Amino acid sequence: MIQPYADPTAATIKIAPSILSADAARLGEQVAEAEHAGADRIHVDVMDGHFVPNLTFGPGIVKWLRPVTRLPLEVHLMVERPDDLLDAFAEAGADTLIVHVEGAVHLNRTVQRIKSLGKKAGVAINPATPPVMLEEILPDLDLVLAMTVNPGFGGQSFLHGTLPKIRKIRSLIDALGSACDLEVDGGIDPETAPLVVAAGARVLVAGTSIYGSSEGVAGAIRRLNVRAEPA
């Protein structure tokens, strides 16, 4: 039975544990641990071995996780042809579908399709891609995901050169008066969390620092929350 969890919606900063770093042998248990510790959402990294040099999860994992947790499941599609997978992940139970600006050839059409499926639409942007690439699509988005490492593998070191870019994206969102989430992903831990929050991020994806922590999942989420909250 799924146990009640602390409502994280009142928190200024949201935490999205990435199951890329979880123990696959007890994935449901680790998702439940994150939920009980007050995580806001679960981040599912999907890689195709082409857009990025790694292979990870398919729709079946999302379908299996859906009855395990009441947290929103956000699917980060690091794939060459995201349009081919939207329906399958939507049917599996994803709440948010995130595509890369670098991987979606017809980005407006892709975002419109996500919306037509009744899902939240997010766009991810790689470290070397300028924020100007988001300007035309930003009014249609529920979420922007700024990559703070090059996508493909967990456990990478945070790229400090992405901080000015996060500030620029925050400025674009604020100029629109949009409620669009600004999420960051890559090398997020108790040391880098305050930096990205100061730059304007409000949702933190963390994998290794949560699932690889000696404090355990609950302790790691608590510490990340304490360090991330603005003073």
C-alpha positions in Angstrom: 0.0 0.0 0.0 1.2 3.5 -0.8 1.7 5.5 2.4 1.0 9.2 2.7 3.8 11.6 2.1 4.6 15.1 3.1 3.1 17.6 0.7 6.0 19.4 -0.9 3.9 22.0 -2.8 4.5 24.7 -0.2 8.3 24.5 -0.7 9.9 27.2 -2.8 12.4 24.7 -4.2 11.2 21.4 -5.7 13.3 18.2 -5.7 13.1 15.7 -8.5 15.1 12.5 -7.8 16.4 10.9 -10.9 16.0 7.1 -11.0 19.0 6.8 -13.3 21.1 6.6 -10.2 18.7 4.4 -8.2 19.2 0.7 -7.5 17.4 -1.0 -10.3 16.9 -4.2 -8.2 14.7 -2.3 -5.8 13.5 0.6 -7.9 10.0 0.7 -6.5 11.3 0.8 -3.0 13.7 3.6 -3.8 10.9 5.7 -5.5 8.8 5.1 -2.4 11.7 6.3 -0.2 11.9 9.5 -2.2 8.2 10.1 -2.0 8.1 9.6 1.8 11.0 12.0 2.2 9.1 14.8 0.5 10.3 14.7 -3.1 8.2 16.7 -5.5 8.4 14.5 -8.6 10.3 11.6 -10.1 12.6 12.1 -13.0 12.9 9.4 -15.6 15.8 9.7 -18.0 15.2 8.0 -21.3 18.2 7.5 -23.6 18.3 5.8 -27.0 22.1 5.2 -27.6 22.0 7.7 -30.5 21.1 11.2 -29.2 23.3 10.3 -26.2 25.7 7.4 -25.9 23.7 5.4 -23.4 20.6 3.2 -23.2 18.2 3.4 -20.3 14.4 3.1 -19.7 11.4 2.5 -21.9 7.7 3.1 -21.4 7.4 -0.2 -19.5 9.3 1.3 -16.5 6.9 4.2 -16.4 3.9 1.9 -16.6 5.3 -0.2 -13.7 6.1 2.8 -11.5 2.7 4.5 -12.1 0.8 2.5 -9.4 3.8 2.6 -7.1 3.8 6.3 -6.5 1.4 9.3 -6.4 4.2 11.7 -7.3 4.2 13.1 -10.9 6.5 11.2 -13.3 8.4 13.4 -15.6 10.0 11.7 -18.6 13.2 13.3 -20.0 13.5 12.1 -23.6 17.2 12.2 -24.6 16.4 10.6 -28.0 16.8 11.4 -31.7 13.1 11.0 -32.6 11.0 12.0 -29.6 7.8 12.2 -31.5 7.8 8.5 -32.0 7.7 7.9 -28.2 5.2 10.5 -27.0 2.1 8.4 -27.2 3.7 5.4 -25.6 5.0 7.3 -22.6 1.8 9.2 -22.2 -0.2 5.9 -22.2 2.2 4.5 -19.7 1.4 7.2 -17.2 3.9 10.0 -17.6 2.7 13.4 -16.4 5.3 15.6 -18.1 7.1 14.9 -21.3 10.4 16.7 -21.8 12.1 16.9 -25.3 15.4 18.4 -26.3 15.4 21.6 -28.4 18.4 19.9 -30.2 16.5 16.7 -30.9 13.0 17.9 -31.9 13.1 18.9 -35.6 9.6 20.5 -35.5 9.5 21.7 -31.9 6.2 23.5 -32.0 4.5 20.5 -33.4 6.0 18.2 -30.8 5.0 20.5 -28.0 1.5 20.7 -29.4 1.3 16.9 -29.6 2.3 16.6 -25.9 -0.4 19.1 -24.9 -3.0 17.2 -27.0 -2.2 14.1 -25.0 -3.1 16.0 -21.8 0.4 16.1 -20.5 2.7 19.0 -19.4 5.2 20.0 -22.0 8.9 20.6 -21.2 11.9 21.5 -23.3 15.5 20.7 -22.3 18.5 22.6 -23.5 22.1 21.4 -23.6 25.0 23.4 -22.0 26.4 24.6 -25.4 23.0 25.7 -26.8 22.2 29.4 -26.3 19.0 30.4 -24.5 17.8 32.3 -27.5 16.7 28.9 -28.9 13.9 28.9 -26.4 12.4 32.3 -27.1 9.8 31.3 -29.7 8.6 28.2 -27.8 8.7 29.5 -24.3 5.1 30.8 -24.1 3.8 27.2 -24.8 5.9 25.5 -22.1 5.2 24.2 -18.6 8.9 23.6 -18.0 12.4 24.4 -19.2 15.1 22.0 -18.2 18.6 23.5 -18.3 21.2 20.8 -18.5 24.2 21.6 -16.2 26.2 18.6 -17.7 26.2 17.2 -21.1 23.4 14.6 -21.2 24.0 10.9 -21.3 25.5 9.7 -18.0 24.8 10.2 -14.3 27.5 11.2 -11.8 29.1 13.9 -13.9 30.6 17.1 -12.5 28.6 20.3 -12.6 29.5 22.7 -15.3 29.8 26.1 -13.6 29.7 27.9 -17.0 26.0 27.1 -17.2 25.1 29.5 -14.3 24.9 32.6 -16.5 22.7 30.7 -18.9 20.3 29.7 -16.1 20.1 33.4 -15.2 19.3 34.3 -18.8 16.5 31.7 -19.0 15.1 33.0 -15.7 15.0 36.4 -17.2 13.1 35.2 -20.3 10.6 33.4 -18.1 10.1 36.4 -15.8 9.7 38.8 -18.8 6.8 36.7 -20.0 5.2 36.6 -16.6 5.1 32.9 -17.1 4.5 30.2 -14.5 6.9 27.9 -16.4 9.1 25.8 -14.1 12.9 26.3 -14.5 14.5 23.0 -13.7 18.2 22.0 -13.7 19.8 18.6 -14.2 23.4 17.5 -13.8 25.9 17.5 -10.9 23.3 18.9 -8.5 24.3 18.3 -4.8 24.4 20.3 -1.6 27.3 22.4 -2.9 25.9 23.3 -6.3 22.2 23.6 -5.3 22.6 27.1 -3.8 24.4 28.2 -6.9 21.6 27.2 -9.3 18.9 28.5 -7.0 20.6 31.9 -6.8 20.7 31.8 -10.6 17.0 31.3 -10.8 16.3 27.5 -10.8 13.3 26.3 -8.8 13.3 22.5 -9.6 16.4 20.4 -8.9 17.0 17.1 -10.5 19.4 15.0 -8.5 20.5 11.4 -8.9 23.9 10.5 -7.5 23.6 12.9 -4.6 20.4 11.3 -3.5 20.7 7.6 -4.4 24.4 7.4 -3.8 24.5 9.3 -0.5 25.8 7.7 2.7 22.9 9.5 4.5 20.3 7.5 2.7 17.6 8.8 0.4 15.6 10.6 3.1 18.7 12.2 4.6 20.0 13.3 1.2 16.7 14.9 0.2 16.5 16.8 3.6 20.1 18.1 3.2 19.5 19.1 -0.4 16.4 21.0 0.6 18.1 22.8 3.5 21.0 23.8 1.2 18.8 24.8 -1.7 16.3 27.0 0.1 17.0 30.7 -0.5 18.2 32.6 2.6 
